[in-house]
Amino acid sequence: MPNILKDNTNKVLLLMSLPISLGMLSTFLFQVIDTYFIAELGANSLAALSFSSTIYFILISLYIGLSIGVSIIIGQSVGKGDFERVKKTTWVALLLSFSISVLLSTVSLLFINELFIGLGATTDVLPLTLEYIIPILIGMPLLTVGMTASGILRASGNVSKPEIVMAIAGIINLGFDYVFIFGKWGFPAFGIKGAAYATVISWGFVFIVMIGLLLKDKLIDFTQKASHSVVTIVQEIFKLAAPTILTQIIGPLTITFLTFLLAKESALAVAAFGVVSRMETLIMVGVLAVSTSITPFVAQNAGAKANKRIDEAIVFGGKTSLYLGLLMALLLFVFVKPMAAIFSDNEEVIAYICNYFYIVSFTYLFYALYVITTSIFNGLKKTMISLKITVIKSIVFAIPLTLIGSLWSVNGIFYGLAIANILAGIYALIAMRKEIKGQRTELHKISALEAYKNDIKWLFQRNKTKKQHH
């Protein structure tokens, strides 16, 4: 396990990002396979999954935001060596996340029909949507506690074990998917409902094992008595989590808006967008892993007042955005058609998927810059700046531009989203440069172009050395 406060910054972030990326990759890959299985049930089932995903991702993003807020407190407390505060924050956060999840799932279930009818679900798609989303909402508290526990473990320095747990959960999900959807091993064929059952079973596994890991690392102490400090911790969690929750939830709300625009065009466009969302999450795993690891890294080093290491993390994040963004665009441009054909044999659905990636993929380097920059600001406890960047990206750029694009066609919506990604990346870069100048660090003296040139020189020199050895 790398030492976040002492080991080489690039090495630490790579060692943190790799297990996170593997855990995410397995989880997202199984979600994509889940989508493939559901696609076998027909276009209506695929559309039902897309409608369900809008509510699902809004709730998940809310809980991710809460987890980030908690992990910032944990990370900075570990950096200061205040382990008593770590224990108190842990059990308060678990209880809080469970209570909020139960409340929101209950409210969602009460208004479930109105939600999806309002989004444009047709009479042939709505029953399938409800079959999937109702078990998901009932089981959501299990995942919420598991996610909170995972964030706490990562912030304390235990990076690899939570990701192994998520990878195993993905395998469990996949196995039960096949059994429950199609009716294998003596079980009835539940159809799309079976996918939901499989997901909830995997969440139960995550819940049990994550709590076990907290107990093993002695990060949880249920013997703590309620006191004034508990109220203070709850207040601090909400102070940090409120902006991170809003930051996380704005993205899925934007996706919900896009689903609404696409539903006005075609149910097949909605089905394609559901596939696109799953594929995009899988493709973005490297960027998401870096953004996930960089927040606790910055938080711990901010707690220890190790400003030079924070500067190094900012440079690492900027370079990662460019390199991964270009790599993702290239891979999609080459492989998007065969990838799309895996999920549907409908020519119109395939065309929508391909058009989306041909238009949007080349803006991923800007999107990556936006994602990683907001994560750095979260680690610095400047969650309001992160929220501001996200609001600008979605409310000022994405919604108006996609709405204008919808007047033209489905592709117009995609072009609007692409332009929004570019503008968001530029705006995030401006915000980070302003922060660097305000902190009077040495970073503002460094030329980004020169840094990239040095990386290219290093790469060529390394290849030259390898050839000489051979």
C-alpha positions as CSV (number, residue, x, y, z in Angstrom):
1,M,0.0,0.0,0.0
2,P,1.6,3.3,-1.1
3,N,2.4,6.0,1.5
4,I,0.2,9.0,0.3
5,L,2.3,11.5,2.3
6,K,5.8,10.3,1.5
7,D,6.2,8.2,-1.7
8,N,6.8,9.7,-5.2
9,T,3.7,11.6,-6.2
10,N,3.3,10.1,-9.7
11,K,4.1,6.6,-8.4
12,V,1.5,6.9,-5.6
13,L,-1.2,8.2,-7.9
14,L,-0.5,5.5,-10.4
15,L,-0.5,2.8,-7.7
16,M,-3.8,4.2,-6.4
17,S,-5.4,4.6,-9.8
18,L,-4.6,1.1,-11.1
19,P,-6.6,-0.9,-8.6
20,I,-9.4,1.7,-8.7
21,S,-9.4,1.4,-12.5
22,L,-9.5,-2.4,-12.4
23,G,-12.3,-2.4,-9.9
24,M,-14.2,0.2,-12.0
25,L,-13.4,-1.7,-15.2
26,S,-14.8,-4.9,-13.9
27,T,-17.9,-3.2,-12.5
28,F,-18.6,-1.2,-15.7
29,L,-17.8,-4.1,-17.9
30,F,-20.4,-6.2,-16.2
31,Q,-22.9,-3.4,-16.5
32,V,-22.2,-3.4,-20.3
33,I,-22.7,-7.2,-20.4
34,D,-25.9,-6.6,-18.4
35,T,-27.0,-4.2,-21.1
36,Y,-26.1,-6.8,-23.7
37,F,-28.3,-9.4,-22.0
38,I,-31.2,-7.0,-21.7
39,A,-30.8,-6.0,-25.4
40,E,-31.5,-9.7,-26.2
41,L,-35.0,-9.2,-24.8
42,G,-35.7,-6.5,-27.4
43,A,-35.7,-2.8,-28.1
44,N,-38.4,-2.0,-25.6
45,S,-36.4,-3.6,-22.8
46,L,-33.4,-1.6,-23.8
47,A,-35.4,1.6,-23.8
48,A,-36.8,0.6,-20.4
49,L,-33.2,0.2,-19.1
50,S,-32.4,3.7,-20.5
51,F,-35.4,5.3,-18.7
52,S,-34.5,3.5,-15.5
53,S,-30.9,4.6,-15.7
54,T,-31.9,8.3,-15.5
55,I,-33.3,7.9,-12.0
56,Y,-30.7,5.3,-11.0
57,F,-27.8,7.5,-12.0
58,I,-29.3,10.6,-10.2
59,L,-29.5,8.7,-7.0
60,I,-26.1,7.0,-7.4
61,S,-24.5,10.4,-8.1
62,L,-26.1,11.8,-4.9
63,Y,-24.6,9.1,-2.8
64,I,-21.2,9.4,-4.6
65,G,-21.3,13.1,-3.7
66,L,-22.0,12.2,-0.1
67,S,-19.2,9.7,-0.1
68,I,-16.7,12.3,-1.5
69,G,-17.7,14.8,1.2
70,V,-17.0,12.1,3.8
71,S,-13.7,11.0,2.2
72,I,-12.4,14.6,2.3
73,I,-12.9,14.8,6.0
74,I,-11.4,11.3,6.5
75,G,-8.4,12.1,4.2
76,Q,-7.6,15.4,6.0
77,S,-8.0,13.8,9.4
78,V,-5.6,11.0,8.5
79,G,-3.1,13.6,7.1
80,K,-3.3,15.4,10.5
81,G,-3.0,12.1,12.4
82,D,-6.4,12.6,14.1
83,F,-7.6,8.9,14.1
84,E,-10.2,9.4,16.8
85,R,-12.0,11.8,14.4
86,V,-11.7,9.2,11.6
87,K,-13.6,6.6,13.7
88,K,-16.3,9.1,14.8
89,T,-16.8,10.3,11.2
90,T,-17.0,6.8,9.8
91,W,-19.9,5.5,11.9
92,V,-21.8,8.8,11.6
93,A,-21.4,8.8,7.8
94,L,-22.6,5.2,7.5
95,L,-25.7,5.8,9.5
96,L,-26.4,9.1,7.6
97,S,-26.0,7.5,4.2
98,F,-28.3,4.6,5.1
99,S,-31.0,6.9,6.4
100,I,-30.9,9.3,3.4
101,S,-31.0,6.3,1.0
102,V,-34.1,4.8,2.6
103,L,-35.8,8.1,2.6
104,L,-35.1,8.8,-1.1
105,S,-35.9,5.3,-2.3
106,T,-39.3,5.6,-0.4
107,V,-40.1,8.9,-2.0
108,S,-39.1,7.6,-5.5
109,L,-41.3,4.6,-5.1
110,L,-44.3,6.7,-4.1
111,F,-44.1,8.8,-7.3
112,I,-42.6,6.2,-9.7
113,N,-45.3,6.3,-12.3
114,E,-45.4,10.0,-12.5
115,L,-41.6,10.2,-12.9
116,F,-41.4,8.0,-15.9
117,I,-44.5,9.2,-17.6
118,G,-43.1,12.7,-17.3
119,L,-39.8,11.5,-18.9
120,G,-41.8,10.3,-21.9
121,A,-42.0,6.5,-21.3
122,T,-44.6,5.0,-23.6
123,T,-47.3,2.5,-22.5
124,D,-45.3,-0.4,-23.9
125,V,-42.1,0.6,-22.2
126,L,-43.4,1.8,-18.8
127,P,-44.3,-1.7,-17.3
128,L,-40.8,-3.0,-18.2
129,T,-39.2,0.1,-16.7
130,L,-41.1,-0.4,-13.4
131,E,-40.2,-4.1,-13.3
132,Y,-36.5,-3.1,-13.3
133,I,-36.4,0.0,-11.2
134,I,-38.6,-1.1,-8.2
135,P,-36.2,-3.8,-7.0
136,I,-33.3,-1.5,-7.6
137,L,-34.8,1.3,-5.4
138,I,-35.6,-1.2,-2.6
139,G,-32.0,-2.5,-2.6
140,M,-30.3,0.9,-3.0
141,P,-29.5,1.4,0.8
142,L,-27.2,-1.6,0.6
143,L,-25.1,0.0,-2.2
144,T,-25.2,3.4,-0.5
145,V,-23.6,2.1,2.7
146,G,-21.1,0.1,0.6
147,M,-20.1,3.1,-1.5
148,T,-19.6,5.3,1.6
149,A,-17.5,2.6,3.3
150,S,-15.4,2.3,0.1
151,G,-14.7,6.0,0.0
152,I,-13.7,5.9,3.7
153,L,-11.3,3.0,3.0
154,R,-9.7,4.7,0.0
155,A,-9.3,8.0,1.9
156,S,-7.6,6.2,4.8
157,G,-5.1,4.7,2.3
158,N,-6.7,1.2,1.7
159,V,-7.1,1.5,-2.0
160,S,-6.9,-2.0,-3.5
161,K,-9.2,-4.1,-1.3
162,P,-12.4,-2.1,-2.0
163,E,-11.8,-2.4,-5.7
164,I,-11.3,-6.2,-5.4
165,V,-14.6,-6.3,-3.6
166,M,-16.3,-4.3,-6.4
167,A,-14.7,-6.6,-9.0
168,I,-16.1,-9.7,-7.2
169,A,-19.5,-8.1,-6.9
170,G,-19.4,-7.5,-10.7
171,I,-18.8,-11.3,-11.3
172,I,-21.7,-12.1,-8.9
173,N,-23.9,-9.7,-10.7
174,L,-23.0,-11.2,-14.1
175,G,-23.6,-14.8,-13.0
176,F,-27.0,-14.1,-11.5
177,D,-27.9,-11.9,-14.5
178,Y,-27.6,-14.9,-16.8
179,V,-29.5,-17.2,-14.5
180,F,-32.3,-14.8,-13.6
181,I,-32.9,-13.1,-17.0
182,F,-33.0,-16.2,-19.1
183,G,-34.1,-18.8,-16.5
184,K,-31.2,-21.2,-16.0
185,W,-30.4,-23.8,-13.4
186,G,-34.1,-24.4,-12.6
187,F,-35.0,-20.7,-12.0
188,P,-37.8,-19.1,-13.9
189,A,-37.0,-16.5,-16.6
190,F,-37.6,-13.2,-14.9
191,G,-36.6,-11.1,-17.9
192,I,-35.6,-7.5,-17.2
193,K,-36.7,-8.0,-13.6
194,G,-34.0,-10.7,-13.2
195,A,-31.3,-8.1,-14.0
196,A,-32.5,-6.0,-11.1
197,Y,-32.5,-9.0,-8.7
198,A,-28.9,-9.9,-9.7
199,T,-27.8,-6.3,-9.1
200,V,-29.3,-6.2,-5.6
201,I,-27.7,-9.5,-4.6
202,S,-24.3,-8.1,-5.6
203,W,-25.0,-5.0,-3.6
204,G,-25.7,-7.2,-0.5
205,F,-22.3,-8.7,-1.0
206,V,-20.7,-5.3,-1.2
207,F,-22.5,-4.1,2.0
208,I,-21.3,-7.1,4.1
209,V,-17.7,-7.2,2.9
210,M,-17.1,-3.4,3.1
211,I,-18.4,-3.3,6.7
212,G,-16.0,-6.2,7.4
213,L,-13.1,-4.3,5.9
214,L,-13.9,-1.2,8.1
215,L,-13.9,-3.4,11.2
216,K,-10.7,-5.1,10.2
217,D,-8.9,-1.7,9.6
218,K,-10.3,-0.5,13.0
219,L,-12.0,2.5,11.3
220,I,-15.4,1.9,12.8
221,D,-16.4,2.0,16.4
222,F,-20.1,1.6,17.1
223,T,-19.4,2.0,20.9
224,Q,-19.1,5.7,20.4
225,K,-21.7,7.6,22.3
226,A,-23.8,10.4,20.8
227,S,-22.3,13.7,21.8
228,H,-22.0,17.3,20.6
229,S,-19.1,16.3,18.4
230,V,-21.4,14.0,16.4
231,V,-23.6,17.0,15.5
232,T,-20.5,18.9,14.5
233,I,-19.4,16.0,12.3
234,V,-22.9,15.8,10.6
235,Q,-22.7,19.6,10.0
236,E,-19.2,19.3,8.5
237,I,-20.3,16.4,6.3
238,F,-23.2,18.4,4.9
239,K,-21.1,21.5,4.5
240,L,-18.6,19.6,2.3
241,A,-21.1,17.1,0.8
242,A,-23.8,19.5,-0.2
243,P,-21.7,21.0,-3.0
244,T,-20.2,17.6,-4.0
245,I,-23.7,16.1,-4.1
246,L,-24.9,18.9,-6.3
247,T,-21.8,18.5,-8.4
248,Q,-22.4,14.8,-8.9
249,I,-26.1,15.0,-9.4
250,I,-26.0,17.7,-12.1
251,G,-24.5,15.3,-14.6
252,P,-27.3,12.7,-14.4
253,L,-29.9,15.5,-14.4
254,T,-28.4,16.6,-17.7
255,I,-28.5,13.1,-19.0
256,T,-32.2,13.0,-17.9
257,F,-32.8,16.2,-19.9
258,L,-31.0,14.6,-23.0
259,T,-33.2,11.5,-22.6
260,F,-36.3,13.7,-22.6
261,L,-35.0,15.5,-25.8
262,L,-34.2,12.2,-27.5
263,A,-37.6,10.6,-26.5
264,K,-39.3,13.4,-28.5
265,E,-37.3,12.2,-31.5
266,S,-37.4,8.4,-31.3
267,A,-37.7,5.5,-28.8
268,L,-34.8,3.9,-30.7
269,A,-32.7,7.0,-30.0
270,V,-33.4,6.6,-26.3
271,A,-32.4,2.9,-26.5
272,A,-29.1,3.9,-28.3
273,F,-28.4,6.5,-25.7
274,G,-28.8,3.9,-22.9
275,V,-26.1,1.8,-24.7
276,V,-23.9,4.9,-25.2
277,S,-24.1,5.8,-21.5
278,R,-22.9,2.4,-20.4
279,M,-20.2,2.2,-23.1
280,E,-19.0,5.7,-22.3
281,T,-18.7,4.9,-18.6
282,L,-16.6,1.9,-19.4
283,I,-14.3,3.8,-21.8
284,M,-13.8,6.7,-19.3
285,V,-12.6,4.3,-16.6
286,G,-9.0,5.6,-16.6
287,V,-10.1,9.2,-16.2
288,L,-12.6,8.2,-13.4
289,A,-10.0,6.2,-11.6
290,V,-7.5,9.1,-11.6
291,S,-10.2,11.5,-10.5
292,T,-11.2,9.1,-7.7
293,S,-7.6,8.7,-6.5
294,I,-6.6,12.3,-6.7
295,T,-9.2,13.6,-4.3
296,P,-8.0,11.6,-1.2
297,F,-4.4,12.2,-2.2
298,V,-4.8,16.0,-2.3
299,A,-7.0,15.9,0.9
300,Q,-4.3,14.0,2.9
301,N,-1.5,16.2,1.7
302,A,-3.5,19.3,2.3
303,G,-4.0,18.1,5.9
304,A,-0.3,17.6,6.2
305,K,0.4,21.0,4.5
306,A,2.5,19.3,1.8
307,N,1.9,21.9,-0.9
308,K,4.7,20.8,-3.3
309,R,3.0,17.3,-3.5
310,I,-0.3,18.9,-4.3
311,D,1.4,20.9,-7.1
312,E,2.8,17.6,-8.5
313,A,-0.7,16.0,-8.3
314,I,-2.1,18.9,-10.4
315,V,0.5,18.4,-13.1
316,F,-0.2,14.7,-13.1
317,G,-3.9,15.3,-13.5
318,G,-3.4,17.7,-16.4
319,K,-1.2,15.3,-18.3
320,T,-3.5,12.4,-17.7
321,S,-6.4,14.4,-19.1
322,L,-4.7,14.9,-22.4
323,Y,-3.2,11.5,-22.9
324,L,-6.2,9.4,-21.9
325,G,-8.6,11.8,-23.7
326,L,-6.7,11.3,-27.0
327,L,-6.4,7.5,-26.5
328,M,-10.1,7.1,-25.9
329,A,-11.0,9.2,-29.0
330,L,-8.7,7.1,-31.2
331,L,-10.0,3.8,-29.9
332,L,-13.6,4.8,-30.4
333,F,-13.0,6.1,-33.9
334,V,-11.5,2.8,-35.0
335,F,-13.7,0.3,-33.1
336,V,-17.1,2.0,-32.5
337,K,-19.0,0.2,-35.3
338,P,-18.2,-3.4,-34.2
339,M,-18.8,-2.3,-30.6
340,A,-22.2,-0.9,-31.4
341,A,-23.2,-4.1,-33.3
342,I,-22.7,-6.1,-30.2
343,F,-25.6,-4.4,-28.4
344,S,-28.2,-4.3,-31.2
345,D,-28.9,-5.6,-34.7
346,N,-31.2,-2.7,-35.3
347,E,-29.6,-0.5,-38.0
348,E,-31.1,2.7,-36.7
349,V,-29.9,2.1,-33.1
350,I,-26.4,1.2,-34.4
351,A,-26.3,4.4,-36.5
352,Y,-27.3,6.6,-33.5
353,I,-24.5,4.9,-31.3
354,C,-21.9,5.4,-34.0
355,N,-22.9,9.0,-34.7
356,Y,-22.7,9.9,-31.0
357,F,-19.1,8.7,-30.7
358,Y,-18.0,10.1,-34.0
359,I,-19.2,13.5,-32.8
360,V,-18.5,13.5,-29.1
361,S,-15.4,11.3,-28.6
362,F,-12.9,13.9,-29.8
363,T,-14.0,16.2,-27.0
364,Y,-13.1,13.6,-24.3
365,L,-9.7,15.3,-23.5
366,F,-11.6,18.4,-22.5
367,Y,-14.1,16.4,-20.6
368,A,-11.3,14.6,-18.8
369,L,-9.7,17.9,-17.8
370,Y,-13.1,19.0,-16.4
371,V,-13.6,15.8,-14.3
372,I,-10.1,15.7,-12.9
373,T,-10.0,19.5,-12.1
374,T,-13.2,19.3,-10.1
375,S,-11.8,16.3,-8.2
376,I,-8.7,18.3,-7.3
377,F,-10.8,21.2,-6.0
378,N,-12.8,18.7,-3.9
379,G,-9.5,17.5,-2.3
380,L,-8.6,21.0,-1.5
381,K,-12.0,21.4,0.3
382,K,-12.9,24.0,-2.3
383,T,-16.1,22.1,-3.2
384,M,-18.0,25.3,-4.1
385,I,-15.5,26.0,-6.9
386,S,-16.0,22.4,-8.1
387,L,-19.8,23.0,-8.0
388,K,-19.5,26.2,-9.9
389,I,-17.6,24.6,-12.7
390,T,-20.2,21.8,-12.9
391,V,-23.1,24.2,-13.0
392,I,-21.5,26.2,-15.7
393,K,-20.8,23.0,-17.7
394,S,-24.4,21.7,-17.5
395,I,-26.7,24.7,-17.0
396,V,-24.8,27.3,-19.1
397,F,-23.3,25.1,-21.8
398,A,-24.9,21.6,-22.1
399,I,-28.6,22.3,-21.7
400,P,-28.9,25.3,-24.0
401,L,-26.6,23.9,-26.7
402,T,-28.4,20.5,-26.8
403,L,-31.8,22.2,-26.8
404,I,-30.7,24.3,-29.8
405,G,-29.3,21.2,-31.4
406,S,-32.6,19.4,-30.9
407,L,-34.2,21.9,-33.3
408,W,-32.1,20.3,-36.0
409,S,-31.9,16.6,-35.3
410,V,-30.7,13.8,-33.0
411,N,-27.2,14.6,-34.3
412,G,-27.7,18.2,-33.4
413,I,-28.2,17.2,-29.8
414,F,-24.9,15.3,-29.9
415,Y,-23.1,18.3,-31.4
416,G,-24.4,20.5,-28.7
417,L,-23.0,18.1,-26.1
418,A,-19.6,18.0,-27.8
419,I,-19.3,21.8,-27.8
420,A,-20.4,21.8,-24.1
421,N,-17.5,19.4,-23.3
422,I,-15.0,21.6,-25.0
423,L,-16.2,24.8,-23.3
424,A,-16.3,23.0,-19.9
425,G,-12.7,21.8,-20.2
426,I,-11.5,25.3,-21.1
427,Y,-13.4,26.9,-18.2
428,A,-12.0,24.3,-15.7
429,L,-8.5,25.1,-16.9
430,I,-9.1,28.8,-16.4
431,A,-10.4,28.1,-12.9
432,M,-7.4,26.0,-12.0
433,R,-4.9,28.6,-13.4
434,K,-6.6,31.2,-11.3
435,E,-6.3,29.0,-8.2
436,I,-2.6,28.4,-8.9
437,K,-1.9,32.1,-9.2
438,G,-3.8,32.9,-6.1
439,Q,-1.8,30.3,-4.1
440,R,1.5,31.8,-5.4
441,T,2.8,28.3,-6.1
442,E,5.7,27.6,-8.6
443,L,3.2,26.0,-11.0
444,H,2.3,29.2,-12.8
445,K,5.9,29.5,-13.9
446,I,5.8,26.0,-15.6
447,S,5.0,25.9,-19.3
448,A,2.5,23.1,-20.1
449,L,3.8,22.8,-23.6
450,E,7.3,22.3,-22.4
451,A,6.1,19.6,-19.9
452,Y,4.5,17.7,-22.8
453,K,7.6,18.0,-24.9
454,N,9.7,16.6,-22.1
455,D,7.3,13.6,-21.8
456,I,7.6,12.9,-25.6
457,K,11.5,13.2,-25.4
458,W,11.5,10.8,-22.4
459,L,9.3,8.3,-24.3
460,F,11.6,8.4,-27.4
461,Q,14.7,8.1,-25.3
462,R,13.3,5.1,-23.4
463,N,12.4,3.4,-26.7
464,K,16.0,4.1,-28.0
465,T,17.5,2.6,-24.8
466,K,15.4,-0.5,-25.2
467,K,16.5,-1.0,-28.8
468,Q,20.2,-0.6,-27.8
469,H,19.7,-3.3,-25.1
470,H,18.3,-5.6,-27.6
